[in-house]
Every structure is written in C-alpha cells, then in structure tokens.
C-alpha cells in the first residue's frame, strides 16, 4: 500500500471513522496476501 504515512496518521488522529475504514482496508489486504501465498 502506497500512502504518505504522515498524512495518513494525521487523518487517523483527526477522524476516528477514517481509522476504522483503514483497519478494514488493512484486513482486506491481509486476506488478499494470504490467498496469494
């Protein structure tokens, strides 16, 4: 995942719902990686 970590962290602090969305994205990424393995 290509993100600017600083901007991402700022958004996570400012918007709890953004953090929740990111957690869902991360879970989906992990599932996809497990399937690829």
mmCIF entry with sequence, helices, sheets and N, C-alpha, C, O atoms, coordinates in Angstrom:
data_MODEL
# 
_entry.id   MODEL 
# 
_entity.id                         1 
_entity.type                       polymer 
_entity.pdbx_number_of_molecules   1 
# 
_entity_poly.entity_id                      1 
_entity_poly.type                           'polypeptide(L)' 
_entity_poly.nstd_linkage                   no 
_entity_poly.nstd_monomer                   no 
_entity_poly.pdbx_seq_one_letter_code       
;(UNK)(UNK)(UNK)(UNK)(UNK)(UNK)(UNK)(UNK)(UNK)(UNK)(UNK)(UNK)(UNK)(UNK)(UNK)(UNK)
(UNK)(UNK)(UNK)(UNK)(UNK)(UNK)(UNK)(UNK)(UNK)(UNK)(UNK)(UNK)(UNK)(UNK)(UNK)(UNK)
(UNK)(UNK)(UNK)(UNK)(UNK)
;
_entity_poly.pdbx_seq_one_letter_code_can   XXXXXXXXXXXXXXXXXXXXXXXXXXXXXXXXXXXXX 
_entity_poly.pdbx_strand_id                 A 
# 
loop_
_entity_poly_seq.entity_id 
_entity_poly_seq.num 
_entity_poly_seq.mon_id 
_entity_poly_seq.hetero 
1 1  UNK n 
1 2  UNK n 
1 3  UNK n 
1 4  UNK n 
1 5  UNK n 
1 6  UNK n 
1 7  UNK n 
1 8  UNK n 
1 9  UNK n 
1 10 UNK n 
1 11 UNK n 
1 12 UNK n 
1 13 UNK n 
1 14 UNK n 
1 15 UNK n 
1 16 UNK n 
1 17 UNK n 
1 18 UNK n 
1 19 UNK n 
1 20 UNK n 
1 21 UNK n 
1 22 UNK n 
1 23 UNK n 
1 24 UNK n 
1 25 UNK n 
1 26 UNK n 
1 27 UNK n 
1 28 UNK n 
1 29 UNK n 
1 30 UNK n 
1 31 UNK n 
1 32 UNK n 
1 33 UNK n 
1 34 UNK n 
1 35 UNK n 
1 36 UNK n 
1 37 UNK n 
# 
_struct_asym.id          A 
_struct_asym.entity_id   1 
# 
loop_
_struct_conf.conf_type_id 
_struct_conf.id 
_struct_conf.pdbx_PDB_helix_id 
_struct_conf.beg_label_comp_id 
_struct_conf.beg_label_asym_id 
_struct_conf.beg_label_seq_id 
_struct_conf.pdbx_beg_PDB_ins_code 
_struct_conf.end_label_comp_id 
_struct_conf.end_label_asym_id 
_struct_conf.end_label_seq_id 
_struct_conf.pdbx_end_PDB_ins_code 
_struct_conf.beg_auth_comp_id 
_struct_conf.beg_auth_asym_id 
_struct_conf.beg_auth_seq_id 
_struct_conf.end_auth_comp_id 
_struct_conf.end_auth_asym_id 
_struct_conf.end_auth_seq_id 
_struct_conf.pdbx_PDB_helix_class 
_struct_conf.details 
_struct_conf.pdbx_PDB_helix_length 
HELX_P HELX_P1 AA1 UNK A 5  ? UNK A 14 ? UNK A 5  UNK A 14 1 ? 10 
HELX_P HELX_P2 AA2 UNK A 16 ? UNK A 36 ? UNK A 16 UNK A 36 1 ? 21 
# 
_struct_conf_type.id          HELX_P 
_struct_conf_type.criteria    ? 
_struct_conf_type.reference   ? 
# 
loop_
_atom_site.group_PDB 
_atom_site.id 
_atom_site.type_symbol 
_atom_site.label_atom_id 
_atom_site.label_alt_id 
_atom_site.label_comp_id 
_atom_site.label_asym_id 
_atom_site.label_entity_id 
_atom_site.label_seq_id 
_atom_site.pdbx_PDB_ins_code 
_atom_site.Cartn_x 
_atom_site.Cartn_y 
_atom_site.Cartn_z 
_atom_site.occupancy 
_atom_site.B_iso_or_equiv 
_atom_site.pdbx_formal_charge 
_atom_site.auth_seq_id 
_atom_site.auth_comp_id 
_atom_site.auth_asym_id 
_atom_site.auth_atom_id 
_atom_site.pdbx_PDB_model_num 
ATOM 1   N N  . UNK A 1 1  ? 0.851   -1.197  0.000  1.00 0.00 ? 1  UNK A N  1 
ATOM 2   C CA . UNK A 1 1  ? 0.000   0.000   0.000  1.00 0.00 ? 1  UNK A CA 1 
ATOM 3   C C  . UNK A 1 1  ? 0.886   1.247   0.000  1.00 0.00 ? 1  UNK A C  1 
ATOM 4   O O  . UNK A 1 1  ? 1.750   1.421   0.860  1.00 0.00 ? 1  UNK A O  1 
ATOM 5   N N  . UNK A 1 2  ? 0.645   2.105   -0.989 1.00 0.00 ? 2  UNK A N  1 
ATOM 6   C CA . UNK A 1 2  ? 1.456   3.321   -1.088 1.00 0.00 ? 2  UNK A CA 1 
ATOM 7   C C  . UNK A 1 2  ? 0.677   4.500   -0.514 1.00 0.00 ? 2  UNK A C  1 
ATOM 8   O O  . UNK A 1 2  ? -0.221  5.039   -1.161 1.00 0.00 ? 2  UNK A O  1 
ATOM 9   N N  . UNK A 1 3  ? 1.027   4.887   0.689  1.00 0.00 ? 3  UNK A N  1 
ATOM 10  C CA . UNK A 1 3  ? 0.409   6.053   1.326  1.00 0.00 ? 3  UNK A CA 1 
ATOM 11  C C  . UNK A 1 3  ? 1.500   6.927   1.921  1.00 0.00 ? 3  UNK A C  1 
ATOM 12  O O  . UNK A 1 3  ? 2.579   6.446   2.266  1.00 0.00 ? 3  UNK A O  1 
ATOM 13  N N  . UNK A 1 4  ? 1.209   8.207   2.036  1.00 0.00 ? 4  UNK A N  1 
ATOM 14  C CA . UNK A 1 4  ? 2.091   9.104   2.793  1.00 0.00 ? 4  UNK A CA 1 
ATOM 15  C C  . UNK A 1 4  ? 1.766   8.908   4.266  1.00 0.00 ? 4  UNK A C  1 
ATOM 16  O O  . UNK A 1 4  ? 0.695   9.306   4.726  1.00 0.00 ? 4  UNK A O  1 
ATOM 17  N N  . UNK A 1 5  ? 2.681   8.297   5.006  1.00 0.00 ? 5  UNK A N  1 
ATOM 18  C CA . UNK A 1 5  ? 2.394   7.897   6.387  1.00 0.00 ? 5  UNK A CA 1 
ATOM 19  C C  . UNK A 1 5  ? 2.047   9.067   7.291  1.00 0.00 ? 5  UNK A C  1 
ATOM 20  O O  . UNK A 1 5  ? 1.166   8.947   8.143  1.00 0.00 ? 5  UNK A O  1 
ATOM 21  N N  . UNK A 1 6  ? 2.723   10.197  7.122  1.00 0.00 ? 6  UNK A N  1 
ATOM 22  C CA . UNK A 1 6  ? 2.437   11.345  7.981  1.00 0.00 ? 6  UNK A CA 1 
ATOM 23  C C  . UNK A 1 6  ? 1.014   11.845  7.777  1.00 0.00 ? 6  UNK A C  1 
ATOM 24  O O  . UNK A 1 6  ? 0.288   12.068  8.746  1.00 0.00 ? 6  UNK A O  1 
ATOM 25  N N  . UNK A 1 7  ? 0.613   12.022  6.523  1.00 0.00 ? 7  UNK A N  1 
ATOM 26  C CA . UNK A 1 7  ? -0.745  12.491  6.244  1.00 0.00 ? 7  UNK A CA 1 
ATOM 27  C C  . UNK A 1 7  ? -1.765  11.481  6.737  1.00 0.00 ? 7  UNK A C  1 
ATOM 28  O O  . UNK A 1 7  ? -2.801  11.843  7.294  1.00 0.00 ? 7  UNK A O  1 
ATOM 29  N N  . UNK A 1 8  ? -1.455  10.205  6.522  1.00 0.00 ? 8  UNK A N  1 
ATOM 30  C CA . UNK A 1 8  ? -2.344  9.142   6.968  1.00 0.00 ? 8  UNK A CA 1 
ATOM 31  C C  . UNK A 1 8  ? -2.533  9.199   8.479  1.00 0.00 ? 8  UNK A C  1 
ATOM 32  O O  . UNK A 1 8  ? -3.658  9.102   8.970  1.00 0.00 ? 8  UNK A O  1 
ATOM 33  N N  . UNK A 1 9  ? -1.443  9.356   9.213  1.00 0.00 ? 9  UNK A N  1 
ATOM 34  C CA . UNK A 1 9  ? -1.518  9.404   10.673 1.00 0.00 ? 9  UNK A CA 1 
ATOM 35  C C  . UNK A 1 9  ? -2.332  10.606  11.129 1.00 0.00 ? 9  UNK A C  1 
ATOM 36  O O  . UNK A 1 9  ? -3.133  10.500  12.057 1.00 0.00 ? 9  UNK A O  1 
ATOM 37  N N  . UNK A 1 10 ? -2.130  11.749  10.480 1.00 0.00 ? 10 UNK A N  1 
ATOM 38  C CA . UNK A 1 10 ? -2.908  12.942  10.826 1.00 0.00 ? 10 UNK A CA 1 
ATOM 39  C C  . UNK A 1 10 ? -4.391  12.683  10.642 1.00 0.00 ? 10 UNK A C  1 
ATOM 40  O O  . UNK A 1 10 ? -5.198  13.035  11.503 1.00 0.00 ? 10 UNK A O  1 
ATOM 41  N N  . UNK A 1 11 ? -4.756  12.063  9.516  1.00 0.00 ? 11 UNK A N  1 
ATOM 42  C CA . UNK A 1 11 ? -6.165  11.777  9.254  1.00 0.00 ? 11 UNK A CA 1 
ATOM 43  C C  . UNK A 1 11 ? -6.723  10.817  10.300 1.00 0.00 ? 11 UNK A C  1 
ATOM 44  O O  . UNK A 1 11 ? -7.856  10.973  10.753 1.00 0.00 ? 11 UNK A O  1 
ATOM 45  N N  . UNK A 1 12 ? -5.921  9.826   10.678 1.00 0.00 ? 12 UNK A N  1 
ATOM 46  C CA . UNK A 1 12 ? -6.376  8.852   11.664 1.00 0.00 ? 12 UNK A CA 1 
ATOM 47  C C  . UNK A 1 12 ? -6.652  9.523   13.001 1.00 0.00 ? 12 UNK A C  1 
ATOM 48  O O  . UNK A 1 12 ? -7.619  9.183   13.684 1.00 0.00 ? 12 UNK A O  1 
ATOM 49  N N  . UNK A 1 13 ? -5.796  10.486  13.380 1.00 0.00 ? 13 UNK A N  1 
ATOM 50  C CA . UNK A 1 13 ? -5.986  11.178  14.651 1.00 0.00 ? 13 UNK A CA 1 
ATOM 51  C C  . UNK A 1 13 ? -7.221  12.084  14.576 1.00 0.00 ? 13 UNK A C  1 
ATOM 52  O O  . UNK A 1 13 ? -7.993  12.172  15.531 1.00 0.00 ? 13 UNK A O  1 
ATOM 53  N N  . UNK A 1 14 ? -7.396  12.752  13.438 1.00 0.00 ? 14 UNK A N  1 
ATOM 54  C CA . UNK A 1 14 ? -8.494  13.709  13.302 1.00 0.00 ? 14 UNK A CA 1 
ATOM 55  C C  . UNK A 1 14 ? -9.836  13.016  13.107 1.00 0.00 ? 14 UNK A C  1 
ATOM 56  O O  . UNK A 1 14 ? -10.864 13.510  13.569 1.00 0.00 ? 14 UNK A O  1 
ATOM 57  N N  . UNK A 1 15 ? -9.830  11.868  12.421 1.00 0.00 ? 15 UNK A N  1 
ATOM 58  C CA . UNK A 1 15 ? -11.088 11.220  12.061 1.00 0.00 ? 15 UNK A CA 1 
ATOM 59  C C  . UNK A 1 15 ? -11.094 9.753   12.493 1.00 0.00 ? 15 UNK A C  1 
ATOM 60  O O  . UNK A 1 15 ? -10.518 8.910   11.805 1.00 0.00 ? 15 UNK A O  1 
ATOM 61  N N  . UNK A 1 16 ? -11.730 9.438   13.614 1.00 0.00 ? 16 UNK A N  1 
ATOM 62  C CA . UNK A 1 16 ? -11.799 8.039   14.074 1.00 0.00 ? 16 UNK A CA 1 
ATOM 63  C C  . UNK A 1 16 ? -12.416 7.121   13.019 1.00 0.00 ? 16 UNK A C  1 
ATOM 64  O O  . UNK A 1 16 ? -11.996 5.973   12.884 1.00 0.00 ? 16 UNK A O  1 
ATOM 65  N N  . UNK A 1 17 ? -13.409 7.612   12.270 1.00 0.00 ? 17 UNK A N  1 
ATOM 66  C CA . UNK A 1 17 ? -14.048 6.769   11.258 1.00 0.00 ? 17 UNK A CA 1 
ATOM 67  C C  . UNK A 1 17 ? -13.069 6.441   10.126 1.00 0.00 ? 17 UNK A C  1 
ATOM 68  O O  . UNK A 1 17 ? -13.174 5.390   9.493  1.00 0.00 ? 17 UNK A O  1 
ATOM 69  N N  . UNK A 1 18 ? -12.114 7.352   9.876  1.00 0.00 ? 18 UNK A N  1 
ATOM 70  C CA . UNK A 1 18 ? -11.085 7.073   8.870  1.00 0.00 ? 18 UNK A CA 1 
ATOM 71  C C  . UNK A 1 18 ? -10.211 5.921   9.342  1.00 0.00 ? 18 UNK A C  1 
ATOM 72  O O  . UNK A 1 18 ? -9.829  5.059   8.551  1.00 0.00 ? 18 UNK A O  1 
ATOM 73  N N  . UNK A 1 19 ? -9.895  5.908   10.634 1.00 0.00 ? 19 UNK A N  1 
ATOM 74  C CA . UNK A 1 19 ? -9.082  4.820   11.181 1.00 0.00 ? 19 UNK A CA 1 
ATOM 75  C C  . UNK A 1 19 ? -9.829  3.493   11.041 1.00 0.00 ? 19 UNK A C  1 
ATOM 76  O O  . UNK A 1 19 ? -9.233  2.476   10.687 1.00 0.00 ? 19 UNK A O  1 
ATOM 77  N N  . UNK A 1 20 ? -11.123 3.506   11.316 1.00 0.00 ? 20 UNK A N  1 
ATOM 78  C CA . UNK A 1 20 ? -11.910 2.280   11.178 1.00 0.00 ? 20 UNK A CA 1 
ATOM 79  C C  . UNK A 1 20 ? -11.887 1.789   9.738  1.00 0.00 ? 20 UNK A C  1 
ATOM 80  O O  . UNK A 1 20 ? -11.739 0.593   9.484  1.00 0.00 ? 20 UNK A O  1 
ATOM 81  N N  . UNK A 1 21 ? -12.035 2.724   8.791  1.00 0.00 ? 21 UNK A N  1 
ATOM 82  C CA . UNK A 1 21 ? -12.002 2.357   7.372  1.00 0.00 ? 21 UNK A CA 1 
ATOM 83  C C  . UNK A 1 21 ? -10.639 1.774   7.008  1.00 0.00 ? 21 UNK A C  1 
ATOM 84  O O  . UNK A 1 21 ? -10.552 0.786   6.279  1.00 0.00 ? 21 UNK A O  1 
ATOM 85  N N  . UNK A 1 22 ? -9.573  2.395   7.523  1.00 0.00 ? 22 UNK A N  1 
ATOM 86  C CA . UNK A 1 22 ? -8.218  1.902   7.245  1.00 0.00 ? 22 UNK A CA 1 
ATOM 87  C C  . UNK A 1 22 ? -8.029  0.502   7.808  1.00 0.00 ? 22 UNK A C  1 
ATOM 88  O O  . UNK A 1 22 ? -7.401  -0.344  7.171  1.00 0.00 ? 22 UNK A O  1 
ATOM 89  N N  . UNK A 1 23 ? -8.570  0.251   9.004  1.00 0.00 ? 23 UNK A N  1 
ATOM 90  C CA . UNK A 1 23 ? -8.437  -1.082  9.592  1.00 0.00 ? 23 UNK A CA 1 
ATOM 91  C C  . UNK A 1 23 ? -9.110  -2.126  8.707  1.00 0.00 ? 23 UNK A C  1 
ATOM 92  O O  . UNK A 1 23 ? -8.593  -3.230  8.539  1.00 0.00 ? 23 UNK A O  1 
ATOM 93  N N  . UNK A 1 24 ? -10.269 -1.771  8.139  1.00 0.00 ? 24 UNK A N  1 
ATOM 94  C CA . UNK A 1 24 ? -10.969 -2.690  7.238  1.00 0.00 ? 24 UNK A CA 1 
ATOM 95  C C  . UNK A 1 24 ? -10.127 -2.932  5.989  1.00 0.00 ? 24 UNK A C  1 
ATOM 96  O O  . UNK A 1 24 ? -10.002 -4.069  5.534  1.00 0.00 ? 24 UNK A O  1 
ATOM 97  N N  . UNK A 1 25 ? -9.545  -1.861  5.434  1.00 0.00 ? 25 UNK A N  1 
ATOM 98  C CA . UNK A 1 25 ? -8.695  -1.988  4.242  1.00 0.00 ? 25 UNK A CA 1 
ATOM 99  C C  . UNK A 1 25 ? -7.508  -2.892  4.542  1.00 0.00 ? 25 UNK A C  1 
ATOM 100 O O  . UNK A 1 25 ? -7.159  -3.755  3.737  1.00 0.00 ? 25 UNK A O  1 
ATOM 101 N N  . UNK A 1 26 ? -6.884  -2.693  5.713  1.00 0.00 ? 26 UNK A N  1 
ATOM 102 C CA . UNK A 1 26 ? -5.717  -3.498  6.090  1.00 0.00 ? 26 UNK A CA 1 
ATOM 103 C C  . UNK A 1 26 ? -6.109  -4.969  6.227  1.00 0.00 ? 26 UNK A C  1 
ATOM 104 O O  . UNK A 1 26 ? -5.375  -5.852  5.785  1.00 0.00 ? 26 UNK A O  1 
ATOM 105 N N  . UNK A 1 27 ? -7.270  -5.232  6.843  1.00 0.00 ? 27 UNK A N  1 
ATOM 106 C CA . UNK A 1 27 ? -7.726  -6.620  6.975  1.00 0.00 ? 27 UNK A CA 1 
ATOM 107 C C  . UNK A 1 27 ? -7.932  -7.250  5.602  1.00 0.00 ? 27 UNK A C  1 
ATOM 108 O O  . UNK A 1 27 ? -7.553  -8.399  5.378  1.00 0.00 ? 27 UNK A O  1 
ATOM 109 N N  . UNK A 1 28 ? -8.537  -6.487  4.679  1.00 0.00 ? 28 UNK A N  1 
ATOM 110 C CA . UNK A 1 28 ? -8.756  -6.999  3.326  1.00 0.00 ? 28 UNK A CA 1 
ATOM 111 C C  . UNK A 1 28 ? -7.437  -7.271  2.623  1.00 0.00 ? 28 UNK A C  1 
ATOM 112 O O  . UNK A 1 28 ? -7.302  -8.269  1.916  1.00 0.00 ? 28 UNK A O  1 
ATOM 113 N N  . UNK A 1 29 ? -6.458  -6.384  2.814  1.00 0.00 ? 29 UNK A N  1 
ATOM 114 C CA . UNK A 1 29 ? -5.128  -6.583  2.220  1.00 0.00 ? 29 UNK A CA 1 
ATOM 115 C C  . UNK A 1 29 ? -4.494  -7.867  2.748  1.00 0.00 ? 29 UNK A C  1 
ATOM 116 O O  . UNK A 1 29 ? -3.903  -8.632  1.986  1.00 0.00 ? 29 UNK A O  1 
ATOM 117 N N  . UNK A 1 30 ? -4.620  -8.100  4.055  1.00 0.00 ? 30 UNK A N  1 
ATOM 118 C CA . UNK A 1 30 ? -4.046  -9.314  4.649  1.00 0.00 ? 30 UNK A CA 1 
ATOM 119 C C  . UNK A 1 30 ? -4.699  -10.557 4.062  1.00 0.00 ? 30 UNK A C  1 
ATOM 120 O O  . UNK A 1 30 ? -4.016  -11.530 3.745  1.00 0.00 ? 30 UNK A O  1 
ATOM 121 N N  . UNK A 1 31 ? -6.030  -10.526 3.917  1.00 0.00 ? 31 UNK A N  1 
ATOM 122 C CA . UNK A 1 31 ? -6.734  -11.675 3.343  1.00 0.00 ? 31 UNK A CA 1 
ATOM 123 C C  . UNK A 1 31 ? -6.248  -11.936 1.927  1.00 0.00 ? 31 UNK A C  1 
ATOM 124 O O  . UNK A 1 31 ? -6.033  -13.084 1.539  1.00 0.00 ? 31 UNK A O  1 
ATOM 125 N N  . UNK A 1 32 ? -6.071  -10.849 1.143  1.00 0.00 ? 32 UNK A N  1 
ATOM 126 C CA . UNK A 1 32 ? -5.627  -10.990 -0.236 1.00 0.00 ? 32 UNK A CA 1 
ATOM 127 C C  . UNK A 1 32 ? -4.226  -11.595 -0.280 1.00 0.00 ? 32 UNK A C  1 
ATOM 128 O O  . UNK A 1 32 ? -3.942  -12.454 -1.114 1.00 0.00 ? 32 UNK A O  1 
ATOM 129 N N  . UNK A 1 33 ? -3.354  -11.146 0.617  1.00 0.00 ? 33 UNK A N  1 
ATOM 130 C CA . UNK A 1 33 ? -1.984  -11.672 0.649  1.00 0.00 ? 33 UNK A CA 1 
ATOM 131 C C  . UNK A 1 33 ? -1.979  -13.147 1.030  1.00 0.00 ? 33 UNK A C  1 
ATOM 132 O O  . UNK A 1 33 ? -1.207  -13.931 0.478  1.00 0.00 ? 33 UNK A O  1 
ATOM 133 N N  . UNK A 1 34 ? -2.835  -13.525 1.970  1.00 0.00 ? 34 UNK A N  1 
ATOM 134 C CA . UNK A 1 34 ? -2.907  -14.931 2.363  1.00 0.00 ? 34 UNK A CA 1 
ATOM 135 C C  . UNK A 1 34 ? -3.348  -15.788 1.181  1.00 0.00 ? 34 UNK A C  1 
ATOM 136 O O  . UNK A 1 34 ? -2.837  -16.892 0.990  1.00 0.00 ? 34 UNK A O  1 
ATOM 137 N N  . UNK A 1 35 ? -4.297  -15.284 0.383  1.00 0.00 ? 35 UNK A N  1 
ATOM 138 C CA . UNK A 1 35 ? -4.753  -16.029 -0.792 1.00 0.00 ? 35 UNK A CA 1 
ATOM 139 C C  . UNK A 1 35 ? -3.624  -16.165 -1.805 1.00 0.00 ? 35 UNK A C  1 
ATOM 140 O O  . UNK A 1 35 ? -3.477  -17.214 -2.433 1.00 0.00 ? 35 UNK A O  1 
ATOM 141 N N  . UNK A 1 36 ? -2.822  -15.108 -1.969 1.00 0.00 ? 36 UNK A N  1 
ATOM 142 C CA . UNK A 1 36 ? -1.720  -15.155 -2.932 1.00 0.00 ? 36 UNK A CA 1 
ATOM 143 C C  . UNK A 1 36 ? -0.663  -16.169 -2.505 1.00 0.00 ? 36 UNK A C  1 
ATOM 144 O O  . UNK A 1 36 ? -0.050  -16.819 -3.351 1.00 0.00 ? 36 UNK A O  1 
ATOM 145 N N  . UNK A 1 37 ? -0.448  -16.308 -1.200 1.00 0.00 ? 37 UNK A N  1 
ATOM 146 C CA . UNK A 1 37 ? 0.502   -17.304 -0.706 1.00 0.00 ? 37 UNK A CA 1 
ATOM 147 C C  . UNK A 1 37 ? -0.108  -18.691 -0.896 1.00 0.00 ? 37 UNK A C  1 
ATOM 148 O O  . UNK A 1 37 ? 0.517   -19.694 -0.549 1.00 0.00 ? 37 UNK A O  1 
# 
